[in-house]
Amino acid sequence: MNSSQKPTNKLTTPILLLSLLTLSFCAARKHTSSTGSYTVSGTVSGVEEDTWIYLKSTTPPLLDSALVKNGRFEFQGQLHDKVLYTMIGFKGPFYTADGAFKEYRLSDATVLWLENSQIILEGERGKLHEAKVTGSETQQDFMQLLSLPPGGLEKIMSFIQQSPSSSFLSVFLLDKHKEAFGREETAKLFSLLSETRRETMYGRRISEYLQPNKE
């Protein structure tokens, strides 16, 4: 009996360690996926097989591409900020005034507010501006803002005042319109924003704008 028990004891420890390591690895992967990376997956009807779709931002520079297979595509990556304004879509030819080819640019595209989350897009080729995007809280705020009646800067100001801590769209809008608001009004609105919003790229640009020595 003693000789038969020894192999069992020798195997128990490595199996237990392996199980613990496996659980730790799975937990780490789950944590990274939910809080530190993004996945943008989508379905687009009316697209030819192996057509390239692009995910683009100008500030900071971001350009990624994926092949559409069976009407489906996927992007994966990681944002070092909380949110990023991007465009997603297909490129088309652009021409000069005299009809000469100039370059390829995003033409059939839509706004996509990128966050470290699971984002899903459903759309149709040629009508991507009507695509349905879910999984991004900022995207939902953006669509809500678009649904409101036109109001110019007053509409923007009202949104910021009502959502200083609940939406990252507020800090983006303030950064975009800071010069139109002027330093005094921008400073008032900026003071309403939560620290999390101020620490974004858009918030840092507002802080720089508000520096006394800035022209």
C-alpha positions as a Markdown table, in Angstrom:
| # | Residue | x | y | z |
|---|---|---|---|---|
| 1 | Met | 0.0 | 0.0 | 0.0 |
| 2 | Asn | 2.8 | 2.4 | 0.9 |
| 3 | Ser | 4.5 | 1.9 | -2.5 |
| 4 | Ser | 1.3 | 2.6 | -4.3 |
| 5 | Gln | 0.6 | 5.8 | -2.4 |
| 6 | Lys | 3.9 | 7.5 | -3.2 |
| 7 | Pro | 3.3 | 8.1 | -6.9 |
| 8 | Thr | -0.1 | 9.5 | -6.1 |
| 9 | Asn | 1.5 | 12.1 | -3.7 |
| 10 | Lys | 4.1 | 13.0 | -6.3 |
| 11 | Leu | 1.5 | 13.8 | -8.9 |
| 12 | Thr | -0.9 | 15.7 | -6.7 |
| 13 | Thr | 1.4 | 18.8 | -6.2 |
| 14 | Pro | 2.2 | 19.5 | -9.8 |
| 15 | Ile | -1.4 | 18.9 | -10.9 |
| 16 | Leu | -2.6 | 21.4 | -8.2 |
| 17 | Leu | 0.0 | 23.9 | -9.3 |
| 18 | Leu | -0.9 | 23.5 | -12.9 |
| 19 | Ser | -4.6 | 24.1 | -12.0 |
| 20 | Leu | -3.8 | 27.2 | -10.1 |
| 21 | Leu | -1.7 | 28.6 | -12.9 |
| 22 | Thr | -4.4 | 27.8 | -15.4 |
| 23 | Leu | -7.0 | 29.6 | -13.3 |
| 24 | Ser | -4.6 | 32.6 | -12.8 |
| 25 | Phe | -3.9 | 32.8 | -16.6 |
| 26 | Cys | -7.6 | 32.7 | -17.5 |
| 27 | Ala | -8.4 | 35.4 | -14.9 |
| 28 | Ala | -5.6 | 37.6 | -16.3 |
| 29 | Arg | -6.9 | 37.2 | -19.8 |
| 30 | Lys | -10.4 | 38.0 | -18.8 |
| 31 | His | -9.2 | 41.1 | -16.9 |
| 32 | Thr | -7.2 | 42.3 | -19.8 |
| 33 | Ser | -10.0 | 41.8 | -22.3 |
| 34 | Ser | -12.6 | 43.6 | -20.3 |
| 35 | Thr | -10.6 | 46.6 | -19.1 |
| 36 | Gly | -7.5 | 47.0 | -21.2 |
| 37 | Ser | -8.2 | 46.2 | -24.8 |
| 38 | Tyr | -10.9 | 46.6 | -27.4 |
| 39 | Thr | -12.5 | 44.4 | -30.0 |
| 40 | Val | -14.5 | 45.9 | -32.9 |
| 41 | Ser | -16.3 | 43.2 | -34.7 |
| 42 | Gly | -19.0 | 43.7 | -37.3 |
| 43 | Thr | -21.1 | 42.5 | -40.2 |
| 44 | Val | -21.6 | 44.6 | -43.4 |
| 45 | Ser | -23.9 | 43.4 | -46.1 |
| 46 | Gly | -23.3 | 44.0 | -49.8 |
| 47 | Val | -19.5 | 43.8 | -49.5 |
| 48 | Glu | -17.3 | 41.8 | -52.0 |
| 49 | Glu | -15.2 | 39.1 | -50.4 |
| 50 | Asp | -11.7 | 40.2 | -49.2 |
| 51 | Thr | -12.6 | 43.9 | -49.3 |
| 52 | Trp | -10.5 | 46.0 | -46.9 |
| 53 | Ile | -12.2 | 48.0 | -44.2 |
| 54 | Tyr | -10.3 | 50.7 | -42.3 |
| 55 | Leu | -10.3 | 52.1 | -38.8 |
| 56 | Lys | -8.7 | 55.6 | -38.7 |
| 57 | Ser | -8.0 | 58.4 | -36.3 |
| 58 | Thr | -5.8 | 61.5 | -37.0 |
| 59 | Thr | -5.0 | 62.5 | -33.4 |
| 60 | Pro | -3.2 | 60.4 | -32.2 |
| 61 | Pro | -2.4 | 58.7 | -35.5 |
| 62 | Leu | -4.2 | 55.4 | -35.7 |
| 63 | Leu | -4.7 | 53.3 | -38.9 |
| 64 | Asp | -5.7 | 49.7 | -38.9 |
| 65 | Ser | -7.3 | 47.6 | -41.6 |
| 66 | Ala | -9.0 | 44.2 | -41.8 |
| 67 | Leu | -10.3 | 42.0 | -44.6 |
| 68 | Val | -14.0 | 41.4 | -44.8 |
| 69 | Lys | -14.7 | 37.7 | -44.9 |
| 70 | Asn | -18.2 | 36.4 | -45.5 |
| 71 | Gly | -19.5 | 39.9 | -44.6 |
| 72 | Arg | -17.6 | 39.9 | -41.3 |
| 73 | Phe | -14.5 | 41.7 | -39.9 |
| 74 | Glu | -12.7 | 42.3 | -36.6 |
| 75 | Phe | -10.2 | 44.7 | -35.2 |
| 76 | Gln | -8.4 | 44.2 | -31.9 |
| 77 | Gly | -6.1 | 46.6 | -30.0 |
| 78 | Gln | -5.5 | 48.6 | -26.9 |
| 79 | Leu | -6.2 | 52.2 | -26.1 |
| 80 | His | -4.0 | 54.0 | -23.6 |
| 81 | Asp | -6.7 | 56.6 | -23.1 |
| 82 | Lys | -10.3 | 56.2 | -22.1 |
| 83 | Val | -11.9 | 57.1 | -25.5 |
| 84 | Leu | -10.8 | 58.0 | -29.0 |
| 85 | Tyr | -12.8 | 59.6 | -31.9 |
| 86 | Thr | -12.3 | 57.4 | -35.0 |
| 87 | Met | -13.8 | 56.8 | -38.4 |
| 88 | Ile | -14.5 | 53.3 | -39.7 |
| 89 | Gly | -15.3 | 52.5 | -43.3 |
| 90 | Phe | -14.2 | 51.8 | -46.9 |
| 91 | Lys | -11.9 | 53.8 | -49.1 |
| 92 | Gly | -12.9 | 55.3 | -52.5 |
| 93 | Pro | -11.1 | 57.3 | -55.2 |
| 94 | Phe | -11.0 | 61.1 | -54.9 |
| 95 | Tyr | -10.3 | 63.4 | -57.9 |
| 96 | Thr | -9.1 | 66.9 | -58.4 |
| 97 | Ala | -11.3 | 69.7 | -59.9 |
| 98 | Asp | -10.1 | 68.9 | -63.4 |
| 99 | Gly | -11.0 | 65.2 | -63.0 |
| 100 | Ala | -7.5 | 63.8 | -62.3 |
| 101 | Phe | -7.2 | 61.0 | -59.7 |
| 102 | Lys | -5.8 | 62.3 | -56.5 |
| 103 | Glu | -5.9 | 59.6 | -53.8 |
| 104 | Tyr | -8.0 | 57.1 | -52.0 |
| 105 | Arg | -9.8 | 58.3 | -48.9 |
| 106 | Leu | -12.5 | 57.0 | -46.5 |
| 107 | Ser | -15.7 | 57.7 | -48.3 |
| 108 | Asp | -18.3 | 55.2 | -47.2 |
| 109 | Ala | -17.7 | 55.5 | -43.5 |
| 110 | Thr | -19.2 | 56.3 | -40.0 |
| 111 | Val | -18.0 | 57.7 | -36.7 |
| 112 | Leu | -17.0 | 55.2 | -34.2 |
| 113 | Trp | -16.1 | 56.2 | -30.6 |
| 114 | Leu | -13.5 | 53.7 | -29.6 |
| 115 | Glu | -13.2 | 52.4 | -26.1 |
| 116 | Asn | -11.5 | 49.5 | -24.4 |
| 117 | Ser | -14.7 | 47.3 | -24.7 |
| 118 | Gln | -16.4 | 44.9 | -27.0 |
| 119 | Ile | -17.9 | 47.0 | -29.8 |
| 120 | Ile | -20.2 | 45.6 | -32.5 |
| 121 | Leu | -21.1 | 47.3 | -35.8 |
| 122 | Glu | -23.9 | 46.3 | -38.1 |
| 123 | Gly | -24.2 | 48.1 | -41.5 |
| 124 | Glu | -24.6 | 48.0 | -45.2 |
| 125 | Arg | -22.1 | 48.9 | -48.0 |
| 126 | Gly | -22.9 | 52.3 | -49.4 |
| 127 | Lys | -24.9 | 53.3 | -46.3 |
| 128 | Leu | -22.3 | 52.8 | -43.6 |
| 129 | His | -23.2 | 56.2 | -42.1 |
| 130 | Glu | -26.4 | 54.6 | -41.0 |
| 131 | Ala | -24.6 | 51.7 | -39.3 |
| 132 | Lys | -25.8 | 50.5 | -35.8 |
| 133 | Val | -22.9 | 50.6 | -33.3 |
| 134 | Thr | -23.3 | 49.0 | -29.8 |
| 135 | Gly | -20.9 | 48.4 | -26.9 |
| 136 | Ser | -19.5 | 52.0 | -26.7 |
| 137 | Glu | -21.1 | 54.2 | -24.1 |
| 138 | Thr | -19.7 | 57.3 | -25.8 |
| 139 | Gln | -21.2 | 56.2 | -29.1 |
| 140 | Gln | -24.6 | 56.1 | -27.4 |
| 141 | Asp | -24.1 | 59.6 | -26.0 |
| 142 | Phe | -23.1 | 60.8 | -29.4 |
| 143 | Met | -26.2 | 59.4 | -31.1 |
| 144 | Gln | -28.3 | 61.0 | -28.3 |
| 145 | Leu | -26.7 | 64.4 | -29.0 |
| 146 | Leu | -27.4 | 64.1 | -32.7 |
| 147 | Ser | -31.0 | 63.3 | -32.1 |
| 148 | Leu | -31.5 | 66.7 | -30.3 |
| 149 | Pro | -32.7 | 69.7 | -32.2 |
| 150 | Pro | -30.0 | 72.0 | -33.6 |
| 151 | Gly | -28.7 | 74.5 | -31.1 |
| 152 | Gly | -25.1 | 75.5 | -32.0 |
| 153 | Leu | -22.8 | 76.3 | -29.1 |
| 154 | Glu | -25.8 | 76.6 | -26.6 |
| 155 | Lys | -26.6 | 72.9 | -27.4 |
| 156 | Ile | -23.0 | 71.9 | -26.8 |
| 157 | Met | -22.8 | 73.9 | -23.6 |
| 158 | Ser | -26.0 | 72.4 | -22.3 |
| 159 | Phe | -24.8 | 68.9 | -22.9 |
| 160 | Ile | -21.5 | 69.5 | -21.1 |
| 161 | Gln | -23.2 | 71.1 | -18.1 |
| 162 | Gln | -25.6 | 68.1 | -17.9 |
| 163 | Ser | -23.0 | 65.4 | -18.4 |
| 164 | Pro | -19.7 | 66.6 | -16.9 |
| 165 | Ser | -19.0 | 63.3 | -15.1 |
| 166 | Ser | -21.1 | 60.8 | -16.9 |
| 167 | Ser | -19.9 | 61.1 | -20.5 |
| 168 | Phe | -16.5 | 61.3 | -22.2 |
| 169 | Leu | -18.2 | 63.1 | -25.0 |
| 170 | Ser | -18.3 | 66.2 | -22.8 |
| 171 | Val | -14.6 | 66.6 | -22.7 |
| 172 | Phe | -14.2 | 66.0 | -26.4 |
| 173 | Leu | -16.8 | 68.6 | -27.3 |
| 174 | Leu | -15.2 | 71.2 | -25.0 |
| 175 | Asp | -11.8 | 70.5 | -26.6 |
| 176 | Lys | -13.3 | 70.9 | -30.0 |
| 177 | His | -15.1 | 74.1 | -29.3 |
| 178 | Lys | -12.8 | 75.7 | -26.7 |
| 179 | Glu | -11.7 | 78.5 | -29.0 |
| 180 | Ala | -15.3 | 79.4 | -29.8 |
| 181 | Phe | -16.2 | 79.4 | -26.1 |
| 182 | Gly | -13.1 | 81.4 | -25.2 |
| 183 | Arg | -10.8 | 80.9 | -22.2 |
| 184 | Glu | -13.2 | 82.2 | -19.5 |
| 185 | Glu | -16.2 | 80.1 | -20.5 |
| 186 | Thr | -14.0 | 77.1 | -21.3 |
| 187 | Ala | -12.4 | 77.3 | -17.8 |
| 188 | Lys | -15.9 | 77.4 | -16.2 |
| 189 | Leu | -17.0 | 74.3 | -18.1 |
| 190 | Phe | -13.7 | 72.5 | -17.6 |
| 191 | Ser | -14.0 | 72.9 | -13.8 |
| 192 | Leu | -17.3 | 70.9 | -14.0 |
| 193 | Leu | -15.6 | 67.9 | -15.5 |
| 194 | Ser | -14.6 | 64.9 | -13.4 |
| 195 | Glu | -10.9 | 64.2 | -12.9 |
| 196 | Thr | -11.2 | 61.1 | -15.1 |
| 197 | Arg | -12.4 | 63.3 | -18.0 |
| 198 | Arg | -9.7 | 65.9 | -17.4 |
| 199 | Glu | -6.9 | 63.3 | -17.6 |
| 200 | Thr | -7.8 | 62.2 | -21.2 |
| 201 | Met | -5.9 | 63.5 | -24.2 |
| 202 | Tyr | -8.8 | 65.9 | -24.8 |
| 203 | Gly | -8.6 | 67.2 | -21.3 |
| 204 | Arg | -4.9 | 67.7 | -21.4 |
| 205 | Arg | -5.3 | 69.8 | -24.6 |
| 206 | Ile | -7.8 | 72.0 | -22.8 |
| 207 | Ser | -5.5 | 72.4 | -19.8 |
| 208 | Glu | -2.7 | 73.5 | -22.2 |
| 209 | Tyr | -5.1 | 76.0 | -23.9 |
| 210 | Leu | -6.0 | 77.5 | -20.5 |
| 211 | Gln | -2.4 | 78.2 | -19.6 |
| 212 | Pro | -1.9 | 81.9 | -19.0 |
| 213 | Asn | 1.1 | 82.2 | -21.4 |
| 214 | Lys | -0.9 | 80.7 | -24.3 |
| 215 | Glu | -1.7 | 83.2 | -27.1 |
